[in-house]
Every structure is written in C-alpha cells, then in structure tokens.
Amino acid sequence: MKSRGVGGWLAGWLLAALVFSGPARAQTLLDEGYRDMYNLQFARAHDAFRQYQQQHPDDPIAPASDAAAYLFSEFDRLHVLEVELFVDDAKYESRERATPDPAVRQAFEADLAKSSALAKSALVKDPKNGDAQFALAISDGLRADYLSLIDRRDVAALSYVKSGRLLAEKLLAEHPDYYDGYLAVGVENYLLSLKPAPVRWILRLTGAQTDKQIGLDKLRITAEKGRYLLPYARLLLAVAALRDGDRAKGIEGLQWLARQFPQNHLYSKELAKVAGGTGAIHSGP
C-alpha cells in the first residue's frame, strides 16, 4: 500500500472548524456558519460568519472560519471532498490537477491575514488567549490544506502541519480542556505514521511526530469532547477504521455524519458505497 499523501489527511484542517450542535449548547452565528459550511451551504456560511464578525470585530476565529468556507467551496467545486480520496491511495495519486479560482484564493488569503493580525494583537494583550492561539493553529491547517489538496505541494504543506501542531501543543499546555486542539497533534502523528519507515525516520529528525497510536488517541479526544472539530475527528476515525479494514466502525462513523449533516451528499454517497459492498472504497492492506 502506498503511503497517504499529505492532502488525503489534511482535509483537517480540511473540515476545519466544523461544529457539533449538542442539545445543551446555545447556538451562535458562528455555530450556524459552521453547520452550513459542513452541509455545503457556502453562501449561508459566509453570511453567518460575516454577521458574527460585525458583532465580534476582535474575534480572530471569525475570519479564519470565513477562510475555511472559501476553502471548502473550492474543495467542493474541484471534487476533492470525497471520502473515497482519503481511503483509496491510487485514486488520490491519480486525481487531476486542480485549477483554483484566483478570486477565491485572494479572499481566502485576506481572511487568513486578518485572522492572524487579530490573533497576534490579542496575544499581545493576553499571551494565554486560547481563542487566539486556536485561530493561529486553524490558519496553519487551512494553508496546509490549500497547498496540498489544490496546489499539490505536499512538502510545503508539511511545514504548516508541523507549525500547527506546535501551536496546538502550546494551546493545550495552557488550556488542556480546549479539546479541539488535540486534533492538530493527532493529524500530524497519524498522517506521518502512514509514511514508509525510512521517511518517518527522516521526519522525526526534523522534529515531526509520527506515532500512529498517539495520533488516534488524540483524535478520539476531539471526537468525544471537541466543539468545532468534533465531526471532523469522527470522520478521520471512520476513515482510519476503513483503512485498517474495520468496515463496521467505518460505517458507524459515516452514518453519524450523514445523520448530522443531511444536506452533505458526500457522506450518504460514500456510505452507500461502503455499506453496499460495491468495493468502490478500498481499505488498508
């Protein structure tokens, strides 16, 4: 089995900042925007995020969220959101090179620049501001996703994976209950654990983390207790199960996502392939 390319697992921050609206949680415009984005309702997501920014002009998570909506819309337009790409290495490697929309890219970069400026300003006032630290980590993940899945520059993307993990570790050292932060640590470890042994050895020399079990353990924390990234963590665990040949666990995860986000046709489509035994999705060795 080929090792997974960066983009196949970076869609994580590919689905960055997706919200799970538990019954006891009061909904905000930010939450509504995340749910719209995860349901592939991008115009509505942008509206919600921008209204939230007007109400909370100093919140760095708001423009980062709007950037995520731009990235997701490009992924949807270019057909790189399919779950099958995460599991089928041959399909991932043979995908056509994307042609990005320059206007979307400009808006995406402008949002990230705004988020970074707000986050750094907040950290000057309070170096332990968890939301600002999280916004910076999200931004690195979004940049890594764009570089890998659209530009196909995996090496450049890896530098953002590492920096996002370092930012998340700093966040967690000060705010261990910021459960979404564990996903960045989990993504790097799981992603790089799929590389061949000599590559993992070289990556560890650069300070990268490549432990599969640690990766899965961190993902489970977000999948159980996260807020913005809980659904994404569940997606990653479902895909990990499919890659390891655990079809039942993979189906369970996809069923949950399809129920929570019924307007996202991708989950129901991929679920039908797995549950129907069509063989269209290939799991691990």
Secondary structure as the mmCIF struct_conf table of DSSP 4:
data_model
#
loop_
_struct_conf.conf_type_id
_struct_conf.id
_struct_conf.beg_label_comp_id
_struct_conf.beg_label_asym_id
_struct_conf.beg_label_seq_id
_struct_conf.end_label_comp_id
_struct_conf.end_label_asym_id
_struct_conf.end_label_seq_id
HELX_LH_PP_P HELX_LH_PP_P1 LYS A 2 GLY A 5
HELX_RH_AL_P HELX_RH_AL_P1 VAL A 6 LEU A 10
TURN_TY1_P TURN_TY1_P1 ALA A 11 ALA A 17
TURN_TY1_P TURN_TY1_P2 PRO A 23 ALA A 24
BEND BEND1 ARG A 25 ARG A 25
HELX_LH_PP_P HELX_LH_PP_P2 ALA A 26 GLN A 27
HELX_RH_AL_P HELX_RH_AL_P2 LEU A 29 TYR A 38
TURN_TY1_P TURN_TY1_P3 ASN A 39 LEU A 40
HELX_RH_AL_P HELX_RH_AL_P3 PHE A 42 GLN A 55
TURN_TY1_P TURN_TY1_P4 PRO A 57 ASP A 58
TURN_TY1_P TURN_TY1_P5 PRO A 60 PRO A 60
HELX_RH_AL_P HELX_RH_AL_P4 ILE A 61 ARG A 77
TURN_TY1_P TURN_TY1_P6 LEU A 78 HIS A 79
HELX_RH_AL_P HELX_RH_AL_P5 VAL A 83 VAL A 87
HELX_RH_AL_P HELX_RH_AL_P6 ASP A 89 GLU A 93
TURN_TY1_P TURN_TY1_P7 SER A 94 SER A 94
HELX_LH_PP_P HELX_LH_PP_P3 ARG A 95 ALA A 98
HELX_RH_AL_P HELX_RH_AL_P7 PRO A 102 LYS A 125
TURN_TY1_P TURN_TY1_P8 PRO A 127 LYS A 128
HELX_RH_AL_P HELX_RH_AL_P8 GLY A 130 ASP A 145
HELX_RH_PI_P HELX_RH_PI_P1 TYR A 146 ILE A 150
BEND BEND2 ASP A 151 ASP A 151
HELX_RH_AL_P HELX_RH_AL_P9 ASP A 154 GLU A 174
TURN_TY1_P TURN_TY1_P9 PRO A 176 ASP A 177
HELX_RH_3T_P HELX_RH_3T_P1 TYR A 179 GLY A 181
HELX_RH_AL_P HELX_RH_AL_P10 TYR A 182 SER A 193
TURN_TY1_P TURN_TY1_P10 LEU A 194 LEU A 194
BEND BEND3 LYS A 195 LYS A 195
HELX_RH_AL_P HELX_RH_AL_P11 ALA A 197 LEU A 205
TURN_TY1_P TURN_TY1_P11 THR A 206 GLY A 207
HELX_RH_AL_P HELX_RH_AL_P12 LYS A 212 LYS A 225
BEND BEND4 ARG A 227 LEU A 229
HELX_RH_AL_P HELX_RH_AL_P13 LEU A 230 ARG A 243
TURN_TY1_P TURN_TY1_P12 ASP A 244 GLY A 245
HELX_RH_AL_P HELX_RH_AL_P14 ARG A 247 GLN A 260
TURN_TY1_P TURN_TY1_P13 PRO A 262 GLN A 263
HELX_RH_AL_P HELX_RH_AL_P15 HIS A 265 ALA A 275
TURN_TY1_P TURN_TY1_P14 GLY A 276 GLY A 277
BEND BEND5 GLY A 279 GLY A 279
BEND BEND6 ILE A 281 ILE A 281
#
